[in-house]
Structure formats: structure tokens, C-alpha cells
Amino acid sequence: MGRKDIPELISSGTPSIIIQNDSVLITGDNLLHTFDRLEVAEFSAKSLVMAKPIGELLPISDRQVEELRRVFLKK
């Protein structure tokens, strides 16, 4: 409540933020685009919670993230 830095965090490069122990703030070009991002966030969170019994989370490296961006976003 009363956080002044939250609007400064949202941009076209960062369309979503998770406000710790409170909420998620998501933007998009239109309502459908915004809802799609919310759905992805929900599915990702659910996947992390459901996978917890399988074992420890092993995040991918920055290099792997860039490779995925290169292949799927063609950048």
C-alpha cells in the first residue's frame, strides 16, 4: 500500500510484476492479451507448486534463455 515505485517497474519490456505476498500486476495491448499473460503466470505458478514433490527446482541459465528467445522469437 502506498508504494511509489510500482508504476516505474511496468513497461513494454516488463509487462508483469509480482508484488510479494500481495498480488500480480499485468498489462497488455488489449484485454485479451493481458488475460493471456495472466493465464501464463497462473499456469507457471501452478506448475511450480505441483512439481515441488518431484524435487528441487533447477532454473535454466541465461545462455539457455537466450537460445530459447533466438529460436522461438526469431531475434
Gaussian input, Z-matrix of N, CA and C with variables (Angstrom, degrees):
# hf/3-21g

backbone

0 1
 N
 C     1     B1
 C     2     B2     1     A1
 N     3     B3     2     A2     1     D1
 C     4     B4     3     A3     2     D2
 C     5     B5     4     A4     3     D3
 N     6     B6     5     A5     4     D4
 C     7     B7     6     A6     5     D5
 C     8     B8     7     A7     6     D6
 N     9     B9     8     A8     7     D7
 C    10    B10     9     A9     8     D8
 C    11    B11    10    A10     9     D9
 N    12    B12    11    A11    10    D10
 C    13    B13    12    A12    11    D11
 C    14    B14    13    A13    12    D12
 N    15    B15    14    A14    13    D13
 C    16    B16    15    A15    14    D14
 C    17    B17    16    A16    15    D15
 N    18    B18    17    A17    16    D16
 C    19    B19    18    A18    17    D17
 C    20    B20    19    A19    18    D18
 N    21    B21    20    A20    19    D19
 C    22    B22    21    A21    20    D20
 C    23    B23    22    A22    21    D21
 N    24    B24    23    A23    22    D22
 C    25    B25    24    A24    23    D23
 C    26    B26    25    A25    24    D24
 N    27    B27    26    A26    25    D25
 C    28    B28    27    A27    26    D26
 C    29    B29    28    A28    27    D27
 N    30    B30    29    A29    28    D28
 C    31    B31    30    A30    29    D29
 C    32    B32    31    A31    30    D30
 N    33    B33    32    A32    31    D31
 C    34    B34    33    A33    32    D32
 C    35    B35    34    A34    33    D33
 N    36    B36    35    A35    34    D34
 C    37    B37    36    A36    35    D35
 C    38    B38    37    A37    36    D36
 N    39    B39    38    A38    37    D37
 C    40    B40    39    A39    38    D38
 C    41    B41    40    A40    39    D39
 N    42    B42    41    A41    40    D40
 C    43    B43    42    A42    41    D41
 C    44    B44    43    A43    42    D42
 N    45    B45    44    A44    43    D43
 C    46    B46    45    A45    44    D44
 C    47    B47    46    A46    45    D45
 N    48    B48    47    A47    46    D46
 C    49    B49    48    A48    47    D47
 C    50    B50    49    A49    48    D48
 N    51    B51    50    A50    49    D49
 C    52    B52    51    A51    50    D50
 C    53    B53    52    A52    51    D51
 N    54    B54    53    A53    52    D52
 C    55    B55    54    A54    53    D53
 C    56    B56    55    A55    54    D54
 N    57    B57    56    A56    55    D55
 C    58    B58    57    A57    56    D56
 C    59    B59    58    A58    57    D57
 N    60    B60    59    A59    58    D58
 C    61    B61    60    A60    59    D59
 C    62    B62    61    A61    60    D60
 N    63    B63    62    A62    61    D61
 C    64    B64    63    A63    62    D62
 C    65    B65    64    A64    63    D63
 N    66    B66    65    A65    64    D64
 C    67    B67    66    A66    65    D65
 C    68    B68    67    A67    66    D66
 N    69    B69    68    A68    67    D67
 C    70    B70    69    A69    68    D68
 C    71    B71    70    A70    69    D69
 N    72    B72    71    A71    70    D70
 C    73    B73    72    A72    71    D71
 C    74    B74    73    A73    72    D72
 N    75    B75    74    A74    73    D73
 C    76    B76    75    A75    74    D74
 C    77    B77    76    A76    75    D75
 N    78    B78    77    A77    76    D76
 C    79    B79    78    A78    77    D77
 C    80    B80    79    A79    78    D78
 N    81    B81    80    A80    79    D79
 C    82    B82    81    A81    80    D80
 C    83    B83    82    A82    81    D81
 N    84    B84    83    A83    82    D82
 C    85    B85    84    A84    83    D83
 C    86    B86    85    A85    84    D84
 N    87    B87    86    A86    85    D85
 C    88    B88    87    A87    86    D86
 C    89    B89    88    A88    87    D87
 N    90    B90    89    A89    88    D88
 C    91    B91    90    A90    89    D89
 C    92    B92    91    A91    90    D90
 N    93    B93    92    A92    91    D91
 C    94    B94    93    A93    92    D92
 C    95    B95    94    A94    93    D93
 N    96    B96    95    A95    94    D94
 C    97    B97    96    A96    95    D95
 C    98    B98    97    A97    96    D96
 N    99    B99    98    A98    97    D97
 C   100   B100    99    A99    98    D98
 C   101   B101   100   A100    99    D99
 N   102   B102   101   A101   100   D100
 C   103   B103   102   A102   101   D101
 C   104   B104   103   A103   102   D102
 N   105   B105   104   A104   103   D103
 C   106   B106   105   A105   104   D104
 C   107   B107   106   A106   105   D105
 N   108   B108   107   A107   106   D106
 C   109   B109   108   A108   107   D107
 C   110   B110   109   A109   108   D108
 N   111   B111   110   A110   109   D109
 C   112   B112   111   A111   110   D110
 C   113   B113   112   A112   111   D111
 N   114   B114   113   A113   112   D112
 C   115   B115   114   A114   113   D113
 C   116   B116   115   A115   114   D114
 N   117   B117   116   A116   115   D115
 C   118   B118   117   A117   116   D116
 C   119   B119   118   A118   117   D117
 N   120   B120   119   A119   118   D118
 C   121   B121   120   A120   119   D119
 C   122   B122   121   A121   120   D120
 N   123   B123   122   A122   121   D121
 C   124   B124   123   A123   122   D122
 C   125   B125   124   A124   123   D123
 N   126   B126   125   A125   124   D124
 C   127   B127   126   A126   125   D125
 C   128   B128   127   A127   126   D126
 N   129   B129   128   A128   127   D127
 C   130   B130   129   A129   128   D128
 C   131   B131   130   A130   129   D129
 N   132   B132   131   A131   130   D130
 C   133   B133   132   A132   131   D131
 C   134   B134   133   A133   132   D132
 N   135   B135   134   A134   133   D133
 C   136   B136   135   A135   134   D134
 C   137   B137   136   A136   135   D135
 N   138   B138   137   A137   136   D136
 C   139   B139   138   A138   137   D137
 C   140   B140   139   A139   138   D138
 N   141   B141   140   A140   139   D139
 C   142   B142   141   A141   140   D140
 C   143   B143   142   A142   141   D141
 N   144   B144   143   A143   142   D142
 C   145   B145   144   A144   143   D143
 C   146   B146   145   A145   144   D144
 N   147   B147   146   A146   145   D145
 C   148   B148   147   A147   146   D146
 C   149   B149   148   A148   147   D147
 N   150   B150   149   A149   148   D148
 C   151   B151   150   A150   149   D149
 C   152   B152   151   A151   150   D150
 N   153   B153   152   A152   151   D151
 C   154   B154   153   A153   152   D152
 C   155   B155   154   A154   153   D153
 N   156   B156   155   A155   154   D154
 C   157   B157   156   A156   155   D155
 C   158   B158   157   A157   156   D156
 N   159   B159   158   A158   157   D157
 C   160   B160   159   A159   158   D158
 C   161   B161   160   A160   159   D159
 N   162   B162   161   A161   160   D160
 C   163   B163   162   A162   161   D161
 C   164   B164   163   A163   162   D162
 N   165   B165   164   A164   163   D163
 C   166   B166   165   A165   164   D164
 C   167   B167   166   A166   165   D165
 N   168   B168   167   A167   166   D166
 C   169   B169   168   A168   167   D167
 C   170   B170   169   A169   168   D168
 N   171   B171   170   A170   169   D169
 C   172   B172   171   A171   170   D170
 C   173   B173   172   A172   171   D171
 N   174   B174   173   A173   172   D172
 C   175   B175   174   A174   173   D173
 C   176   B176   175   A175   174   D174
 N   177   B177   176   A176   175   D175
 C   178   B178   177   A177   176   D176
 C   179   B179   178   A178   177   D177
 N   180   B180   179   A179   178   D178
 C   181   B181   180   A180   179   D179
 C   182   B182   181   A181   180   D180
 N   183   B183   182   A182   181   D181
 C   184   B184   183   A183   182   D182
 C   185   B185   184   A184   183   D183
 N   186   B186   185   A185   184   D184
 C   187   B187   186   A186   185   D185
 C   188   B188   187   A187   186   D186
 N   189   B189   188   A188   187   D187
 C   190   B190   189   A189   188   D188
 C   191   B191   190   A190   189   D189
 N   192   B192   191   A191   190   D190
 C   193   B193   192   A192   191   D191
 C   194   B194   193   A193   192   D192
 N   195   B195   194   A194   193   D193
 C   196   B196   195   A195   194   D194
 C   197   B197   196   A196   195   D195
 N   198   B198   197   A197   196   D196
 C   199   B199   198   A198   197   D197
 C   200   B200   199   A199   198   D198
 N   201   B201   200   A200   199   D199
 C   202   B202   201   A201   200   D200
 C   203   B203   202   A202   201   D201
 N   204   B204   203   A203   202   D202
 C   205   B205   204   A204   203   D203
 C   206   B206   205   A205   204   D204
 N   207   B207   206   A206   205   D205
 C   208   B208   207   A207   206   D206
 C   209   B209   208   A208   207   D207
 N   210   B210   209   A209   208   D208
 C   211   B211   210   A210   209   D209
 C   212   B212   211   A211   210   D210
 N   213   B213   212   A212   211   D211
 C   214   B214   213   A213   212   D212
 C   215   B215   214   A214   213   D213
 N   216   B216   215   A215   214   D214
 C   217   B217   216   A216   215   D215
 C   218   B218   217   A217   216   D216
 N   219   B219   218   A218   217   D217
 C   220   B220   219   A219   218   D218
 C   221   B221   220   A220   219   D219
 N   222   B222   221   A221   220   D220
 C   223   B223   222   A222   221   D221
 C   224   B224   223   A223   222   D222

   B1=1.4506
   B2=1.5282
   B3=1.3028
   B4=1.4452
   B5=1.5155
   B6=1.3397
   B7=1.4673
   B8=1.5163
   B9=1.3010
   B10=1.4621
   B11=1.5236
   B12=1.3345
   B13=1.4687
   B14=1.5263
   B15=1.3162
   B16=1.4679
   B17=1.5324
   B18=1.3370
   B19=1.4682
   B20=1.5332
   B21=1.3153
   B22=1.4647
   B23=1.5248
   B24=1.3285
   B25=1.4646
   B26=1.5225
   B27=1.3201
   B28=1.4686
   B29=1.5295
   B30=1.3347
   B31=1.4680
   B32=1.5239
   B33=1.3136
   B34=1.4706
   B35=1.5247
   B36=1.3194
   B37=1.4640
   B38=1.5144
   B39=1.3168
   B40=1.4673
   B41=1.5232
   B42=1.3485
   B43=1.4645
   B44=1.5324
   B45=1.3335
   B46=1.4654
   B47=1.5205
   B48=1.3274
   B49=1.4626
   B50=1.5272
   B51=1.3138
   B52=1.4567
   B53=1.5216
   B54=1.3152
   B55=1.4543
   B56=1.5244
   B57=1.3215
   B58=1.4599
   B59=1.5290
   B60=1.3347
   B61=1.4683
   B62=1.5272
   B63=1.3343
   B64=1.4494
   B65=1.5219
   B66=1.3348
   B67=1.4612
   B68=1.5241
   B69=1.3216
   B70=1.4544
   B71=1.5301
   B72=1.3230
   B73=1.4541
   B74=1.5206
   B75=1.3372
   B76=1.4610
   B77=1.5169
   B78=1.3320
   B79=1.4636
   B80=1.5257
   B81=1.3232
   B82=1.4563
   B83=1.5138
   B84=1.3184
   B85=1.4644
   B86=1.5223
   B87=1.3382
   B88=1.4637
   B89=1.5289
   B90=1.3053
   B91=1.4580
   B92=1.5283
   B93=1.3167
   B94=1.4628
   B95=1.5283
   B96=1.3125
   B97=1.4640
   B98=1.5300
   B99=1.3235
   B100=1.4643
   B101=1.5212
   B102=1.3328
   B103=1.4600
   B104=1.5285
   B105=1.3250
   B106=1.4619
   B107=1.5235
   B108=1.3146
   B109=1.4746
   B110=1.5211
   B111=1.3288
   B112=1.4592
   B113=1.5226
   B114=1.3226
   B115=1.4656
   B116=1.5269
   B117=1.3233
   B118=1.4689
   B119=1.5296
   B120=1.3262
   B121=1.4656
   B122=1.5284
   B123=1.3303
   B124=1.4663
   B125=1.5284
   B126=1.3205
   B127=1.4598
   B128=1.5325
   B129=1.3302
   B130=1.4641
   B131=1.5279
   B132=1.3267
   B133=1.4653
   B134=1.5228
   B135=1.3264
   B136=1.4608
   B137=1.5323
   B138=1.3196
   B139=1.4650
   B140=1.5217
   B141=1.3330
   B142=1.4668
   B143=1.5304
   B144=1.3286
   B145=1.4686
   B146=1.5263
   B147=1.3329
   B148=1.4660
   B149=1.5299
   B150=1.3325
   B151=1.4680
   B152=1.5219
   B153=1.3037
   B154=1.4760
   B155=1.5226
   B156=1.3423
   B157=1.4698
   B158=1.5401
   B159=1.3195
   B160=1.4638
   B161=1.5224
   B162=1.3363
   B163=1.4600
   B164=1.5101
   B165=1.3174
   B166=1.4553
   B167=1.5327
   B168=1.3226
   B169=1.4593
   B170=1.5262
   B171=1.3230
   B172=1.4590
   B173=1.5288
   B174=1.3255
   B175=1.4685
   B176=1.5293
   B177=1.3320
   B178=1.4530
   B179=1.5303
   B180=1.3171
   B181=1.4618
   B182=1.5334
   B183=1.3141
   B184=1.4669
   B185=1.5258
   B186=1.3195
   B187=1.4619
   B188=1.5230
   B189=1.3342
   B190=1.4608
   B191=1.5284
   B192=1.3207
   B193=1.4615
   B194=1.5251
   B195=1.3184
   B196=1.4643
   B197=1.5199
   B198=1.3194
   B199=1.4582
   B200=1.5335
   B201=1.3296
   B202=1.4571
   B203=1.5301
   B204=1.3252
   B205=1.4729
   B206=1.5265
   B207=1.3298
   B208=1.4594
   B209=1.5305
   B210=1.3332
   B211=1.4528
   B212=1.5392
   B213=1.3326
   B214=1.4627
   B215=1.5246
   B216=1.3170
   B217=1.4542
   B218=1.5208
   B219=1.3302
   B220=1.4785
   B221=1.5261
   B222=1.3484
   B223=1.4679
   B224=1.4950
   A1=108.90
   A2=115.90
   A3=120.01
   A4=114.95
   A5=117.77
   A6=119.68
   A7=109.44
   A8=117.23
   A9=122.02
   A10=112.07
   A11=118.06
   A12=120.82
   A13=113.56
   A14=118.82
   A15=121.27
   A16=112.24
   A17=120.52
   A18=118.55
   A19=113.32
   A20=116.99
   A21=120.81
   A22=112.22
   A23=117.63
   A24=121.52
   A25=112.64
   A26=117.50
   A27=122.23
   A28=109.79
   A29=115.23
   A30=120.78
   A31=108.05
   A32=117.23
   A33=119.14
   A34=110.66
   A35=117.43
   A36=121.23
   A37=113.33
   A38=117.40
   A39=123.55
   A40=107.59
   A41=116.93
   A42=119.96
   A43=114.20
   A44=117.38
   A45=120.57
   A46=109.71
   A47=115.55
   A48=119.94
   A49=108.51
   A50=114.89
   A51=121.38
   A52=106.63
   A53=116.34
   A54=121.61
   A55=106.28
   A56=115.18
   A57=122.66
   A58=112.87
   A59=113.85
   A60=122.42
   A61=113.36
   A62=117.15
   A63=118.23
   A64=112.68
   A65=117.14
   A66=119.12
   A67=110.82
   A68=114.25
   A69=121.74
   A70=106.53
   A71=116.10
   A72=121.55
   A73=107.32
   A74=116.05
   A75=121.42
   A76=109.14
   A77=115.85
   A78=121.46
   A79=109.22
   A80=115.96
   A81=121.17
   A82=110.38
   A83=115.99
   A84=121.15
   A85=112.25
   A86=115.93
   A87=121.23
   A88=107.80
   A89=117.00
   A90=121.08
   A91=112.08
   A92=117.80
   A93=121.06
   A94=111.43
   A95=117.04
   A96=121.87
   A97=110.73
   A98=116.30
   A99=121.59
   A100=110.94
   A101=116.62
   A102=120.82
   A103=110.88
   A104=117.65
   A105=121.55
   A106=110.40
   A107=117.63
   A108=120.68
   A109=111.06
   A110=116.83
   A111=120.51
   A112=110.84
   A113=115.93
   A114=120.73
   A115=111.60
   A116=116.80
   A117=121.23
   A118=109.75
   A119=117.27
   A120=120.84
   A121=110.90
   A122=116.42
   A123=120.68
   A124=111.02
   A125=117.20
   A126=121.36
   A127=110.70
   A128=116.50
   A129=120.44
   A130=110.88
   A131=116.63
   A132=120.25
   A133=111.11
   A134=116.22
   A135=120.83
   A136=110.80
   A137=116.50
   A138=121.15
   A139=111.30
   A140=116.60
   A141=120.35
   A142=111.24
   A143=116.35
   A144=120.74
   A145=110.69
   A146=116.55
   A147=119.90
   A148=112.31
   A149=117.79
   A150=121.25
   A151=112.56
   A152=117.91
   A153=121.71
   A154=112.94
   A155=120.30
   A156=119.90
   A157=113.73
   A158=117.41
   A159=120.62
   A160=111.59
   A161=116.90
   A162=119.98
   A163=111.86
   A164=114.37
   A165=122.22
   A166=111.57
   A167=115.54
   A168=121.94
   A169=108.72
   A170=117.06
   A171=122.24
   A172=108.49
   A173=116.99
   A174=119.86
   A175=111.39
   A176=115.80
   A177=119.23
   A178=108.81
   A179=116.03
   A180=121.14
   A181=111.13
   A182=115.65
   A183=120.76
   A184=110.33
   A185=116.88
   A186=120.97
   A187=110.49
   A188=117.11
   A189=121.18
   A190=111.24
   A191=117.22
   A192=121.15
   A193=109.54
   A194=117.05
   A195=120.69
   A196=111.66
   A197=117.30
   A198=121.13
   A199=110.56
   A200=116.80
   A201=120.44
   A202=111.16
   A203=116.15
   A204=119.81
   A205=110.32
   A206=116.17
   A207=120.54
   A208=110.54
   A209=116.55
   A210=120.85
   A211=112.52
   A212=116.12
   A213=119.06
   A214=114.26
   A215=117.62
   A216=119.97
   A217=112.32
   A218=116.05
   A219=122.51
   A220=111.68
   A221=116.21
   A222=120.37
   A223=110.85
   D1=129.65
   D2=177.36
   D3=79.68
   D4=11.71
   D5=-179.92
   D6=-71.75
   D7=126.50
   D8=-178.78
   D9=-91.87
   D10=-16.30
   D11=-175.03
   D12=-86.68
   D13=-14.44
   D14=-176.10
   D15=-61.10
   D16=-47.41
   D17=178.88
   D18=-60.72
   D19=-28.53
   D20=179.39
   D21=-72.97
   D22=-20.15
   D23=-179.06
   D24=-80.85
   D25=-27.94
   D26=-177.52
   D27=-80.88
   D28=131.81
   D29=176.54
   D30=-157.13
   D31=178.56
   D32=177.64
   D33=-65.57
   D34=-28.62
   D35=177.28
   D36=-81.88
   D37=-20.74
   D38=178.07
   D39=-131.92
   D40=79.53
   D41=-175.12
   D42=-81.25
   D43=-4.46
   D44=-177.03
   D45=-140.26
   D46=140.74
   D47=172.35
   D48=-137.18
   D49=147.62
   D50=174.81
   D51=-104.59
   D52=122.39
   D53=179.08
   D54=-94.02
   D55=109.60
   D56=-170.65
   D57=-47.07
   D58=127.61
   D59=177.57
   D60=56.69
   D61=26.91
   D62=-177.52
   D63=-140.12
   D64=-65.18
   D65=-171.70
   D66=-164.37
   D67=-178.12
   D68=174.60
   D69=-127.85
   D70=139.58
   D71=178.63
   D72=-119.71
   D73=121.34
   D74=-174.43
   D75=-130.29
   D76=136.99
   D77=177.04
   D78=-121.24
   D79=165.97
   D80=177.50
   D81=-166.44
   D82=174.34
   D83=-179.18
   D84=-69.14
   D85=-28.52
   D86=177.91
   D87=-154.10
   D88=176.48
   D89=-175.92
   D90=-60.96
   D91=-42.30
   D92=-179.47
   D93=-64.39
   D94=-42.74
   D95=178.37
   D96=-62.83
   D97=-42.87
   D98=178.56
   D99=-64.19
   D100=-44.46
   D101=178.54
   D102=-62.36
   D103=-38.85
   D104=178.25
   D105=-60.56
   D106=-42.66
   D107=177.77
   D108=-64.72
   D109=-39.13
   D110=177.63
   D111=-63.29
   D112=-41.25
   D113=178.56
   D114=-62.32
   D115=-41.33
   D116=178.15
   D117=-63.61
   D118=-42.36
   D119=178.41
   D120=-62.23
   D121=-43.50
   D122=179.56
   D123=-63.85
   D124=-45.82
   D125=-179.58
   D126=-63.07
   D127=-41.11
   D128=179.34
   D129=-63.66
   D130=-44.68
   D131=179.13
   D132=-63.14
   D133=-43.76
   D134=179.20
   D135=-61.91
   D136=-40.91
   D137=179.46
   D138=-62.73
   D139=-41.95
   D140=179.06
   D141=-63.59
   D142=-43.35
   D143=-179.48
   D144=-66.17
   D145=-43.63
   D146=-177.75
   D147=-70.70
   D148=-26.94
   D149=-178.55
   D150=-84.22
   D151=-11.67
   D152=-177.46
   D153=-51.48
   D154=-43.81
   D155=-179.51
   D156=-64.87
   D157=-20.12
   D158=-178.06
   D159=-73.70
   D160=-35.58
   D161=-179.53
   D162=157.96
   D163=-173.15
   D164=-176.61
   D165=-69.72
   D166=144.04
   D167=177.12
   D168=-72.56
   D169=131.14
   D170=176.59
   D171=-118.74
   D172=94.97
   D173=-178.14
   D174=-62.48
   D175=150.85
   D176=176.70
   D177=-80.81
   D178=157.53
   D179=-177.01
   D180=-78.24
   D181=166.49
   D182=176.50
   D183=-60.23
   D184=-37.24
   D185=178.91
   D186=-62.47
   D187=-41.79
   D188=178.74
   D189=-67.04
   D190=-37.19
   D191=176.86
   D192=-62.55
   D193=-45.49
   D194=179.14
   D195=-62.74
   D196=-37.94
   D197=177.83
   D198=-63.81
   D199=-42.49
   D200=177.14
   D201=-63.28
   D202=-41.82
   D203=177.67
   D204=-61.69
   D205=-43.66
   D206=-178.00
   D207=-61.77
   D208=-43.99
   D209=-176.75
   D210=-74.02
   D211=-46.17
   D212=-173.03
   D213=-89.80
   D214=-27.58
   D215=-179.84
   D216=-102.78
   D217=-4.82
   D218=177.80
   D219=52.99
   D220=46.33
   D221=178.89
   D222=-110.89

